[in-house]
């Protein structure tokens, strides 16, 4: 009978309890910062939007590095290439949608 191989190879790196805990705490802090800023009306208008976007981007980075193990990937870096392609597609869709909405002269 053939042996069933494990889904994960033995040389694959996984996060430790310390890295998961640190990632979880960073995620909690990056979630609480926007909540506190919005609930207490510390910032208004553009500053508020910039702070919320910065916290969101930092939250994305924390998720990628601590939970999706992006930094532990060996060559070839398929996950990183897939992520970059997804970000390019997202940027094209968002920028194209904004361009169409701002410069649609037919709607006037």
VENURJO-V743127 format. One line per field, one symbol per residue. ss: DSSP state (~ for helix, > for strand, _ for the rest). phi: phi as a letter, one per 40 degrees, with the letter a starting at -180 (. if undefined). A space follows every 10 residues. Layout:
ss = ???
phi = ???
This chain:
ss = __________ ______~~~~ ~~~~~~~~~~ ~~~~~~~~~_ ____~~~~~~ ~~~~~~~~~~ ~~~~~~~__~ ~~_____~~~ ~~~~~~~~~~ ~~~~~~~~~~ ~~__~~~_
phi = .ccccccbcc cccbcccccc cccccccccc ccdccccccc fcbbgccccc cccccccccc ccccccbcfc cccccccccc cccccccccc cccccccccc ccbccccc
